[in-house]
Amino acid sequence: MKKINNILLFSFLISVIFSVNSCVIFKPKNQDSGKTDSAKINPVTLKNRTFKDLRFGSLRLGKYVYKAVIEKKDKTEEAKVFREIKYQFGNLTLTEDTYAPSEKMSDKYVLDSNSLLPMYRNLSVGVDEVVNINFSVNSLEGFVVYSTGKSPFDIKIKNPVYGDGYSLEIVLTLLPLKKGYKVNIPFFDYRVEDIREVVAEVIDIEDVRTVNGTISCYKVIVTDSDFEISDKYWISDKDYPVIVKSEVGSIFDKKIRIKKLELVEVY
């Protein structure tokens, strides 16, 4: 009888150990971390690539540090911007943290690694503004929380689009960098809750003076004729494509405010 009890106890322990290990082995990847986002992931396949000539193989994972000058409502502020590109759970994650005297901004994108199209975005600006967006092939769904309340949106689209900010700038760095190259790029701007289409053009090669010396860059102009915005980017393509300097206009309260970045460090 004692022998039978020992056998039963042993069998029970084996089953418990196996069930615990199974929980670990079969745990969904997006639950590996204790902190999860409320993203509804919408896979975007290769056939949905907006551009077929993006240089996917040139994308460099890593961390980038910029010094910034940001135009506010009634003043300008100096800030530090920390960006990172990393491969996570089968997709690409872009993060941007901006530290300015008046507020901190945290921006996170999850991109489909096969197309670089955004799947999810979460942005917080200070304590008064939170943005949550789920991108799919045929819709943009999410909400913006302001100090005045929550503003949900659900926008139908015909083709997948990029997002503003870091999502759009990754695309710019991976375009064919040669003088005369020109392409239209659609992206979603949550501030106007609509799709904006800009024209990106590589217009010249210029030497740019930075804290790290003089760097030869391709000058890319991104024009939005509807809002009369003309953004400027200087992109180095010596070892890998990276934005060395930029002057970008963003829409706040129907007015354009300029944000200038200059690369300090890559690691």
C-alpha positions in Angstrom: 0.0 0.0 0.0 2.9 2.4 0.9 4.5 1.6 -2.4 1.4 2.5 -4.3 1.0 5.8 -2.4 4.6 6.7 -3.2 4.0 6.0 -6.9 0.8 8.1 -6.9 2.7 11.0 -5.1 5.5 10.8 -7.6 3.0 10.9 -10.5 1.3 13.9 -9.0 4.5 15.8 -8.6 5.6 15.1 -12.2 2.2 16.4 -13.5 2.5 19.6 -11.4 6.1 20.3 -12.7 5.0 19.7 -16.3 2.0 22.0 -16.0 4.1 24.8 -14.5 6.7 24.4 -17.3 4.0 24.3 -19.9 2.7 27.7 -18.6 6.1 29.2 -19.2 6.7 27.5 -22.6 3.3 28.4 -24.0 2.9 31.9 -22.5 2.1 34.4 -25.2 5.1 36.5 -26.1 3.4 39.8 -25.3 2.9 38.6 -21.8 6.6 37.9 -21.1 7.0 41.3 -19.5 5.2 42.3 -16.4 4.2 45.6 -18.2 2.0 45.3 -21.2 0.3 47.8 -23.5 -3.4 47.7 -24.4 -2.5 47.4 -28.1 -4.8 45.5 -30.5 -2.1 44.2 -32.8 -3.1 44.2 -36.5 -0.6 42.3 -38.6 0.5 44.0 -41.7 2.0 41.7 -44.4 4.6 42.3 -47.0 2.0 42.9 -49.7 0.9 46.0 -47.8 4.2 47.8 -48.0 3.5 51.4 -48.9 7.0 51.7 -50.6 8.8 48.9 -52.3 12.1 50.7 -52.5 12.7 51.2 -48.8 16.2 50.0 -47.8 15.1 47.6 -45.0 18.6 46.2 -44.6 20.0 49.6 -43.7 18.0 50.0 -40.5 20.4 50.1 -37.5 19.1 49.1 -34.1 20.5 51.2 -31.2 20.1 54.4 -29.1 20.4 57.9 -30.3 20.8 61.1 -28.2 19.9 64.6 -29.6 20.0 68.0 -28.2 16.8 70.0 -29.1 15.3 73.4 -29.2 11.5 73.3 -29.0 9.2 76.2 -29.8 6.4 76.5 -27.2 3.3 78.8 -27.1 5.2 81.8 -25.8 8.8 80.8 -25.6 11.5 78.3 -26.7 13.1 75.6 -24.6 16.2 73.5 -24.8 15.7 69.8 -24.3 17.4 66.4 -24.5 15.8 63.7 -26.7 16.6 60.0 -26.3 15.6 57.6 -29.1 15.8 53.9 -29.4 15.1 51.3 -32.1 15.0 47.7 -30.9 13.7 44.3 -32.1 11.1 43.0 -29.6 8.6 40.2 -29.7 9.0 39.8 -33.4 8.3 43.5 -34.2 10.3 46.7 -34.0 9.8 49.1 -31.1 10.6 52.8 -31.4 10.8 54.9 -28.3 11.4 58.6 -27.9 11.7 60.4 -24.5 12.0 64.2 -24.5 13.1 66.0 -21.4 12.3 69.7 -21.4 12.1 72.1 -18.4 8.3 72.5 -18.7 7.3 68.8 -19.4 8.4 65.3 -20.3 7.1 63.5 -23.4 7.2 59.8 -24.0 6.4 58.3 -27.3 6.3 54.6 -28.3 5.6 52.9 -31.6 5.3 49.2 -32.4 6.1 48.6 -36.1 5.6 45.5 -38.2 9.1 44.3 -38.9 8.3 43.2 -42.5 6.9 46.6 -43.7 7.9 49.2 -41.0 4.2 50.2 -40.9 2.9 51.2 -37.5 0.7 48.8 -35.6 0.3 50.7 -32.3 1.3 54.0 -30.7 1.2 55.3 -27.2 2.2 58.9 -26.5 2.1 61.0 -23.3 2.8 64.7 -23.1 3.2 66.0 -19.6 0.2 65.1 -17.5 -2.5 66.6 -19.7 -2.2 64.7 -22.9 -2.3 61.0 -23.7 -2.6 59.4 -27.2 -3.4 55.8 -28.0 -3.7 54.6 -31.6 -4.2 51.2 -33.2 -3.2 51.1 -36.8 -4.5 48.5 -39.3 -4.7 48.1 -43.1 -8.2 49.7 -43.3 -8.7 51.8 -40.1 -7.2 54.0 -37.4 -8.8 53.6 -34.0 -8.0 55.2 -30.7 -8.4 58.2 -28.5 -6.7 61.4 -27.3 -7.1 62.5 -23.7 -6.7 66.2 -23.1 -7.2 68.2 -19.9 -10.7 69.0 -21.3 -11.6 65.3 -21.7 -11.3 62.3 -24.0 -11.7 62.4 -27.7 -12.1 59.0 -29.4 -11.8 58.4 -33.2 -12.3 55.6 -35.7 -11.2 56.5 -39.2 -11.5 54.3 -42.2 -8.7 54.3 -44.7 -8.1 52.7 -48.1 -4.4 52.0 -47.7 -2.1 51.6 -44.7 -0.3 54.8 -43.5 2.6 55.8 -41.3 2.4 57.9 -38.1 3.9 61.3 -37.5 7.1 61.8 -35.6 9.5 58.9 -35.3 7.5 56.6 -37.5 7.7 59.0 -40.4 11.4 59.8 -39.8 12.4 56.1 -39.9 10.9 56.0 -43.4 12.9 59.1 -44.5 16.2 57.6 -43.4 15.5 54.4 -45.4 14.5 56.1 -48.7 16.9 55.9 -51.6 19.2 58.8 -50.7 20.2 60.2 -54.1 19.7 63.7 -55.4 16.4 64.1 -57.2 14.6 61.2 -55.5 11.0 62.3 -54.8 8.0 60.5 -53.3 4.6 61.2 -51.6 4.2 59.8 -48.1 0.8 59.5 -46.3 0.8 59.6 -42.5 -1.7 60.1 -39.7 -1.5 63.3 -37.6 -3.5 62.9 -34.4 -3.5 66.6 -33.8 -5.7 67.2 -36.8 -7.2 63.6 -36.6 -6.7 63.2 -40.3 -4.3 61.8 -42.9 -1.7 64.2 -44.2 0.2 63.6 -47.4 3.6 65.1 -47.8 6.2 65.2 -50.6 9.7 64.1 -49.6 12.5 65.1 -51.9 16.3 64.6 -51.7 17.5 68.0 -53.0 21.2 68.2 -52.2 24.3 67.1 -50.4 25.6 69.5 -47.7 28.3 69.6 -45.0 26.7 69.9 -41.6 28.6 71.3 -38.6 27.8 69.4 -35.4 29.4 68.8 -31.9 31.0 65.8 -33.5 32.6 67.7 -36.3 31.5 68.3 -39.9 29.4 65.6 -41.5 28.4 65.2 -45.1 24.6 64.7 -45.3 21.8 64.4 -47.8 19.3 67.3 -47.4 15.7 66.1 -47.5 12.8 68.5 -47.7 9.4 67.3 -46.6 6.6 69.6 -47.9 3.0 69.7 -46.8 1.3 72.3 -49.1 -2.0 72.1 -47.3 -0.6 73.4 -44.1 2.3 75.3 -45.7 4.9 73.4 -43.8 8.4 72.7 -45.1 10.4 70.4 -42.9 14.2 70.0 -43.3 16.3 66.9 -42.6 20.0 66.3 -42.9 20.7 62.6 -43.1 24.1 60.9 -43.1 24.4 57.7 -45.0 28.1 57.0 -44.5 28.0 53.8 -42.4 24.2 53.7 -41.8 21.4 56.2 -42.4 20.8 58.5 -39.4 19.2 61.9 -39.0 22.1 64.3 -38.0 20.0 67.4 -37.9 16.4 68.4 -38.5 13.9 71.4 -38.3 10.4 70.1 -38.1 7.1 72.0 -37.8 4.2 70.5 -35.7 0.6 71.7 -35.6 -0.6 72.9 -32.2 -3.9 74.9 -31.9 -3.8 75.4 -35.7 -0.4 77.1 -35.4 3.0 75.7 -36.5 5.7 75.3 -33.9 9.3 74.3 -34.8 11.4 71.6 -33.2 15.1 71.5 -34.0 17.2 68.4 -33.3 21.0 67.9 -33.5 22.6 64.5 -33.1 25.0 64.2 -30.1 25.6 60.5 -29.6 24.8 57.0 -31.0 25.4 53.8 -29.0 
